[in-house]
Amino acid sequence: MAGLKKLAGAYLIVVAVVVAVFFVINTVLAESFDFDVLSVWYVLDVLMLIGLIVALICNFVAKRETKGPGPTEAVTRQYLEVNVLFYVTVAITILFLHNWLAFLALGSDSLEGNHQAWVIWAVVDTLLPITLGITGCHLWCGTSES
């Protein structure tokens, strides 16, 4: 089980780094080198979806395993971290699926002049690497502690 967690953690970290780097440089590639960035995003979207599913499962399991505070106890740091990470992952997944399914249904022409879609993609492509990276680090480091 520890090996599977480490593998999932490594996958999430790699996807997080690739998405973050490509999000930063994709405009430069498109403008300077006349590079078709949409083709790369098609592949990254599938990798991001797999990463989100893995992160949702892992963060849900961690949320279920973390004991909540009693009525007179203070909230612990671990409880807060696990819950925030789970709910942020849920929110990013909803935003990602909204835009991705609309993109698949309507095609790439739907992005022309659609500022709402671009803003949502910017939010997803900013928060997804952070969330997947943190989840991946928890999985990677958590296996060495146990």
trRosetta pair geometry for C-beta under 8 A, 3 or more apart (Angstrom, degrees):
i j d omega theta_ij theta_ji phi_ij phi_ji
1 4 5.7 -54 -152 35 37 112
1 5 6.4 36 151 -18 67 104
2 5 5.7 -53 -149 37 33 111
2 6 6.3 35 152 -20 65 106
2 143 4.2 125 -162 -154 87 107
2 146 6.7 -155 -100 75 116 114
3 6 5.6 -53 -146 37 32 112
3 7 6.3 34 153 -19 65 106
3 143 7.7 129 -60 -160 24 149
4 7 5.6 -52 -146 37 31 112
4 8 6.3 31 154 -17 64 105
5 8 5.7 -53 -145 39 31 110
5 9 6.1 35 153 -21 64 107
5 58 7.8 120 -132 -122 86 122
5 139 4.8 -152 177 -169 84 92
5 140 7.8 -172 135 -74 83 29
5 142 6.6 -84 156 81 141 105
5 143 4.8 164 88 -68 120 118
6 9 5.6 -53 -146 37 30 115
6 10 6.4 32 154 -20 64 104
6 139 6.9 -180 -89 141 27 90
6 140 5.9 75 -134 -122 65 59
6 143 4.8 -83 -60 42 92 164
7 10 5.8 -52 -147 34 30 110
7 11 6.5 32 153 -20 63 104
8 11 5.6 -52 -149 35 33 113
8 12 6.4 31 154 -17 65 106
8 54 5.3 -170 -157 -173 109 130
8 58 6.6 161 136 -65 142 138
8 136 7.6 -147 127 -118 64 71
8 139 5.4 -90 90 172 96 159
9 12 5.8 -56 -147 37 30 109
9 13 6.3 29 156 -18 65 107
9 135 7.7 -149 -118 126 70 64
9 136 4.4 119 -163 -166 61 62
9 137 6.9 132 -163 -60 111 11
9 138 7.3 -151 -114 70 114 50
9 139 3.2 -163 -73 91 103 105
9 140 3.5 -177 140 -50 146 75
9 141 7.9 178 -158 2 157 55
9 142 7.9 177 -74 33 143 94
9 143 7.3 -136 -1 -3 144 120
10 13 5.8 -56 -147 37 31 111
10 14 6.3 29 156 -18 66 107
10 136 7.0 142 -52 -164 10 112
10 140 6.5 104 -57 -91 63 113
11 14 6.0 -59 -148 38 28 108
11 15 6.3 24 157 -15 65 108
11 50 7.8 -75 159 122 131 112
11 51 6.8 -160 133 -100 96 86
11 54 6.8 40 91 59 127 175
11 136 7.3 -150 70 -115 51 116
12 15 5.9 -55 -144 39 29 109
12 16 6.2 34 155 -23 64 109
12 51 5.5 127 -115 -148 69 100
12 54 6.3 -140 -69 98 106 128
12 55 6.2 114 -120 -71 131 97
12 132 4.5 -153 -172 180 91 88
12 133 7.0 -176 138 -81 92 25
12 135 5.4 -92 172 89 159 97
12 136 3.1 -164 88 -73 108 106
12 139 6.8 99 28 30 136 135
13 16 5.6 -55 -148 35 29 115
13 17 6.4 25 157 -16 65 106
13 132 7.5 -172 -74 135 27 88
13 133 5.9 73 -120 -127 62 63
13 136 3.8 -174 -48 136 75 150
13 137 6.7 98 -86 -56 112 66
13 140 6.8 12 -33 -34 136 141
14 17 6.0 -56 -148 37 30 107
14 18 6.2 26 157 -16 66 110
15 18 5.9 -58 -143 40 29 109
15 19 6.1 26 161 -17 66 110
15 47 5.3 -169 -121 150 112 107
15 48 6.5 157 179 -90 123 52
15 50 7.8 -160 -88 77 155 93
15 51 4.3 -142 93 -74 164 147
15 129 7.9 -154 118 -109 67 70
15 132 5.7 -71 87 152 106 154
16 19 6.2 -59 -144 39 24 106
16 20 6.2 21 159 -17 62 112
16 51 7.6 167 -50 -168 72 151
16 128 7.3 -159 -115 129 72 71
16 129 4.0 114 -163 -150 75 68
16 130 7.4 153 -153 -32 119 15
16 131 8.0 -163 -108 66 117 49
16 132 4.1 -169 -71 89 104 106
16 133 3.8 166 161 -60 165 84
16 136 6.3 -134 -4 8 133 141
17 20 5.9 -59 -145 39 27 110
17 21 6.1 21 161 -14 65 110
17 129 7.1 119 -61 -148 22 115
17 133 7.4 101 -49 -94 68 110
18 21 6.1 -58 -143 40 26 106
18 22 6.0 16 162 -11 64 114
18 44 6.9 -157 124 -119 111 108
18 47 7.5 -16 81 114 139 152
19 22 6.1 -61 -139 44 25 104
19 23 6.0 31 159 -26 63 109
19 44 6.0 133 -97 -170 83 124
19 47 8.0 -162 -59 97 104 113
19 48 6.3 87 -88 -87 139 109
19 125 6.2 -148 168 -147 103 77
19 128 6.0 -56 125 98 158 116
19 129 4.9 -162 81 -70 108 102
19 132 7.7 78 30 42 138 143
20 23 5.8 -55 -146 32 25 113
20 24 6.7 21 157 -16 60 107
20 125 7.9 151 -96 170 43 77
20 129 3.9 90 -57 -129 102 171
20 133 8.0 14 -31 -47 137 132
21 24 6.0 -61 -156 36 31 109
21 25 6.3 -4 161 7 68 113
22 25 6.2 -69 -135 52 32 90
22 26 5.5 50 166 -56 71 101
22 37 7.9 152 178 -153 101 102
22 40 6.4 -148 -159 139 140 133
22 41 8.0 174 139 -80 132 70
22 44 6.5 -140 76 -84 157 155
23 26 6.3 -30 -130 1 20 115
23 125 4.2 155 -110 162 138 123
23 126 7.2 -172 150 -69 160 55
23 129 7.6 -126 11 -22 138 134
25 28 5.1 -59 -163 43 65 115
25 29 5.8 66 141 -25 87 103
26 29 5.6 -54 -146 38 35 113
26 30 6.2 34 157 -20 68 107
26 37 4.4 97 -165 -147 102 144
26 40 7.4 -156 -115 74 110 133
26 41 7.6 50 -130 -58 151 105
27 30 5.7 -55 -145 37 31 110
27 31 6.1 15 162 -7 67 113
28 31 6.2 -64 -139 46 25 100
28 32 5.4 -2 175 4 67 122
29 32 6.7 -60 -117 49 17 93
29 33 5.5 -41 -159 43 57 114
29 35 4.1 -52 161 52 96 141
29 37 5.7 122 89 -76 117 107
30 33 7.8 -16 -53 55 5 73
30 34 7.5 30 -172 -122 40 23
30 35 5.8 -95 -84 62 40 79
30 36 8.0 68 -112 -108 81 16
30 37 4.8 -56 -67 -12 105 125
36 39 4.6 48 119 1 111 113
36 40 7.6 147 107 -9 68 84
37 40 5.5 -54 -160 37 49 112
37 41 6.2 50 145 -21 75 104
38 41 5.4 -53 -146 38 36 113
38 42 6.6 49 151 -30 65 95
38 108 5.9 23 -151 -119 150 141
39 42 5.7 -41 -155 20 34 117
39 43 7.3 26 151 -9 60 100
40 43 6.0 -57 -160 38 38 107
40 44 6.1 33 147 -16 71 111
41 44 5.3 -56 -136 45 37 112
41 45 5.9 49 159 -33 69 100
42 45 6.0 -49 -151 24 24 114
42 46 7.4 20 152 -13 56 101
43 46 6.1 -58 -162 33 35 107
43 47 6.6 28 147 -12 68 109
44 47 5.4 -59 -147 44 38 111
44 48 5.8 42 153 -24 71 106
45 48 5.5 -52 -143 36 29 114
45 49 6.4 34 154 -23 63 103
45 100 5.6 148 -165 -125 124 120
45 103 8.0 -124 -120 80 160 145
46 49 5.7 -50 -149 32 32 113
46 50 6.6 31 152 -15 63 103
47 50 5.8 -52 -150 37 33 111
47 51 6.3 35 151 -19 64 108
48 51 5.5 -55 -147 40 32 114
48 52 6.2 34 154 -22 66 104
48 96 6.6 -147 134 -151 121 142
48 128 6.1 4 -150 178 114 152
49 52 5.7 -52 -146 34 30 111
49 53 6.5 31 154 -19 63 104
49 96 7.2 179 -89 141 70 131
49 100 7.2 162 -73 162 114 175
50 53 5.8 -54 -151 34 31 111
50 54 6.4 29 153 -16 65 107
51 54 5.7 -55 -146 39 32 110
51 55 6.0 30 156 -18 67 109
51 128 7.6 89 100 180 129 107
51 132 5.0 7 165 -123 126 137
52 55 5.6 -55 -141 40 30 111
52 56 6.1 36 156 -24 65 104
52 89 7.0 158 -151 -171 76 90
52 92 6.8 -145 -121 107 116 102
52 93 4.8 141 179 -100 129 94
52 96 6.2 -150 -67 57 162 158
52 128 7.3 -56 -76 -137 101 108
52 132 7.6 -73 -75 -79 54 109
53 56 5.8 -51 -146 33 28 112
53 57 6.5 26 156 -16 62 105
54 57 6.0 -58 -151 37 29 108
54 58 6.2 21 157 -12 66 112
54 135 8.0 143 113 130 88 136
55 58 5.9 -58 -140 43 29 106
55 59 5.7 22 164 -13 67 114
55 89 5.0 -151 130 -139 113 134
55 131 6.5 78 -177 138 156 100
55 132 5.6 -98 -68 -106 142 70
55 135 4.5 97 -130 87 97 174
56 59 6.1 -60 -138 44 22 104
56 60 6.0 25 160 -21 62 111
56 86 7.9 83 -140 -149 54 72
56 89 5.6 180 -86 140 64 124
56 90 7.0 95 -119 -81 101 64
56 93 6.1 31 -69 -61 125 155
57 60 5.9 -58 -147 36 24 111
57 61 6.4 23 156 -17 62 107
58 61 5.8 -55 -149 36 30 110
58 62 6.3 28 153 -17 64 107
58 135 5.9 116 87 -174 131 114
58 138 7.7 146 147 89 126 116
58 139 6.0 -41 -157 -76 152 119
59 62 5.5 -51 -143 39 34 112
59 63 6.2 40 153 -24 65 104
59 82 7.2 163 -161 -166 76 69
59 85 5.3 -142 -133 120 123 98
59 86 4.2 170 150 -96 112 72
59 89 5.1 142 34 20 162 156
59 135 6.0 -67 -59 -114 103 122
60 63 5.6 -52 -147 34 31 113
60 64 6.4 29 154 -17 64 106
60 86 6.2 111 -78 -136 49 118
61 64 5.8 -56 -148 37 31 110
61 65 6.3 24 155 -15 65 111
62 65 5.8 -60 -144 41 30 108
62 66 6.3 30 158 -25 66 108
62 82 5.0 -144 131 -140 104 112
62 85 7.6 -10 84 81 138 128
62 86 7.3 -161 72 -64 97 109
62 138 7.3 4 -92 146 159 144
63 66 6.1 -56 -145 30 28 109
63 82 5.2 163 -91 151 60 107
63 83 6.1 98 -124 -90 105 57
63 86 4.6 16 -58 -56 136 157
66 78 6.0 -160 -138 133 124 100
66 79 5.4 164 153 -105 124 63
66 82 4.6 153 -9 47 159 166
66 83 7.7 -122 79 -42 143 81
67 79 7.5 -69 83 -88 47 112
68 79 6.1 107 -118 -141 50 134
69 73 3.9 -144 -170 92 99 106
69 74 6.2 -117 -136 92 156 22
69 75 5.2 -116 -8 -93 141 46
69 76 6.4 157 -67 -11 104 82
69 79 6.4 -119 -28 9 88 174
70 73 4.3 81 46 4 81 112
75 79 5.5 -126 -169 81 80 127
75 80 5.6 84 147 -56 118 101
76 79 4.5 96 58 5 84 104
76 80 7.0 -153 93 -4 45 87
77 80 5.8 -59 -150 39 32 110
77 81 6.1 31 155 -20 68 109
78 81 5.8 -54 -143 37 30 111
78 82 6.2 27 160 -18 65 109
79 82 6.1 -57 -146 37 25 108
79 83 6.3 17 160 -11 62 113
80 83 6.1 -64 -146 42 26 105
80 84 6.1 21 161 -15 66 111
81 84 6.1 -60 -142 39 25 106
81 85 6.1 22 161 -17 63 112
82 85 6.0 -60 -147 39 24 110
82 86 6.3 24 156 -19 62 109
83 86 5.8 -54 -145 35 30 110
83 87 6.3 17 162 -9 66 109
84 87 6.2 -63 -144 43 28 101
84 88 6.0 26 160 -17 66 111
85 88 6.0 -56 -140 40 26 109
85 89 6.3 30 157 -21 61 108
85 131 6.9 145 -153 -145 75 85
85 134 6.3 -133 -121 110 120 129
85 135 6.5 145 180 -76 125 88
85 138 7.8 51 -166 -20 170 155
86 89 5.8 -60 -154 35 27 113
86 90 6.6 29 151 -20 64 104
87 90 5.4 -45 -147 33 38 115
87 91 6.4 40 153 -19 65 103
88 91 5.6 -51 -147 37 34 112
88 92 6.3 32 155 -17 66 105
88 127 6.9 -132 176 177 108 123
88 131 5.6 -158 118 -103 112 124
89 92 5.9 -54 -144 39 30 108
89 93 6.2 33 155 -22 63 108
89 131 5.4 159 -85 178 75 135
89 135 7.1 64 -84 -59 133 140
90 93 5.7 -58 -149 36 28 113
90 94 6.5 29 154 -19 64 104
91 94 5.8 -54 -151 33 31 110
91 95 6.5 26 154 -13 65 106
92 95 5.8 -56 -147 41 33 109
92 96 5.9 35 154 -21 67 109
92 124 6.0 123 -158 -129 85 73
92 127 5.3 -148 -96 106 122 117
92 128 5.4 152 -177 -83 138 74
92 131 5.8 -154 3 19 158 160
93 96 5.7 -53 -141 38 29 112
93 97 6.1 25 161 -16 64 108
94 97 6.1 -57 -143 39 26 106
94 98 6.3 32 156 -24 62 107
95 98 5.7 -54 -149 32 29 115
95 99 6.6 14 161 -6 64 108
95 120 5.5 -162 -171 -167 103 101
95 123 6.3 -76 170 95 159 118
95 124 5.2 -163 114 -75 116 103
96 99 6.4 -68 -153 44 27 100
96 100 5.7 16 161 -14 68 119
96 124 5.0 127 -81 -139 79 137
96 128 7.0 81 -73 -82 129 130
97 100 5.8 -58 -129 44 27 107
97 101 5.7 23 172 -14 66 112
98 101 6.7 -64 -145 39 15 101
98 102 6.4 10 158 -12 56 114
98 120 6.9 -86 88 -180 116 154
99 102 5.8 -62 -148 41 29 110
99 103 6.0 31 155 -23 67 109
99 117 5.8 129 -133 -149 103 81
99 120 4.9 178 -65 110 130 128
99 121 5.8 173 177 -68 162 78
99 124 6.8 -125 32 -14 143 151
100 103 5.5 -54 -147 36 30 114
100 104 6.4 29 154 -18 65 105
101 104 5.6 -50 -143 37 33 111
101 105 6.2 29 157 -16 65 109
102 105 5.8 -59 -143 41 29 108
102 106 5.8 -5 170 9 68 117
102 110 6.6 -144 148 130 92 155
102 117 7.1 -132 98 -110 135 118
103 106 6.6 -68 -126 52 20 88
103 107 7.5 -71 -178 110 52 2
103 108 7.2 33 -164 -88 91 50
103 110 6.6 -157 -114 65 50 126
103 111 7.2 26 -116 -56 97 104
103 117 7.5 127 -71 -161 94 132
106 109 7.2 -115 147 67 86 78
106 110 3.5 59 119 -55 128 145
107 110 5.9 127 68 -10 59 96
108 111 5.9 -38 -172 14 56 115
109 112 5.8 -32 -169 5 54 116
110 114 6.1 11 153 -19 65 154
110 117 7.0 113 128 -51 93 168
111 114 5.5 -107 -146 43 30 114
111 117 5.7 -122 -119 99 70 141
111 118 6.9 97 -163 -63 93 88
114 117 4.2 29 123 16 117 116
114 118 6.6 143 97 -16 70 87
115 118 5.6 -58 -149 40 38 111
115 119 6.2 39 155 -22 71 104
116 119 5.9 -55 -148 35 30 110
116 120 6.4 28 155 -16 65 106
117 120 5.8 -56 -149 38 31 109
117 121 6.3 31 153 -18 65 105
118 121 5.6 -52 -146 37 33 111
118 122 6.3 36 152 -22 64 104
119 122 5.6 -52 -150 34 32 113
119 123 6.5 33 151 -18 65 103
120 123 5.7 -52 -149 35 34 111
120 124 6.2 32 153 -16 67 107
121 124 5.6 -55 -144 41 33 110
121 125 5.8 22 161 -12 69 113
122 125 6.0 -58 -136 45 25 104
122 126 6.2 23 159 -18 61 112
123 126 5.9 -64 -149 38 25 108
123 127 6.0 0 166 1 66 115
124 127 6.5 -68 -134 48 23 93
124 128 5.4 28 171 -29 66 117
125 128 6.2 -32 -112 30 24 115
125 129 7.4 26 178 -13 49 102
126 129 7.3 -73 -173 31 21 99
126 130 7.3 8 147 -8 58 114
127 130 5.5 -62 -154 40 42 113
127 131 5.9 35 155 -17 77 111
128 131 5.9 -60 -141 42 29 106
128 132 5.9 19 166 -10 68 112
129 132 6.0 -57 -133 46 27 103
129 133 5.6 32 163 -24 64 114
130 133 5.9 -60 -146 37 21 112
130 134 6.4 18 159 -16 61 107
131 134 6.1 -55 -146 36 27 106
131 135 6.3 23 157 -13 63 109
132 135 5.7 -56 -143 42 32 110
132 136 5.9 35 156 -22 66 110
133 136 5.6 -55 -143 38 27 113
133 137 6.3 27 157 -18 63 105
134 137 5.8 -54 -148 36 30 110
134 138 6.4 33 152 -20 64 104
135 138 5.7 -53 -151 35 32 113
135 139 6.4 29 153 -16 65 106
136 139 5.7 -56 -148 38 32 109
136 140 6.0 29 155 -18 67 109
137 140 5.6 -54 -138 40 31 110
137 141 5.8 13 167 -3 68 113
138 141 6.5 -62 -133 48 21 96
138 142 5.4 27 165 -28 61 119
139 142 5.8 -52 -131 35 21 114
139 143 6.9 23 165 -23 56 103
140 143 6.6 -65 -168 24 23 106
140 144 7.6 8 148 -9 58 106
141 144 5.9 -59 -156 35 43 107
141 145 6.5 39 150 -21 72 107
142 145 5.8 -56 -149 33 36 111
142 146 6.6 24 160 -15 67 109
143 146 6.3 -60 -146 36 31 104
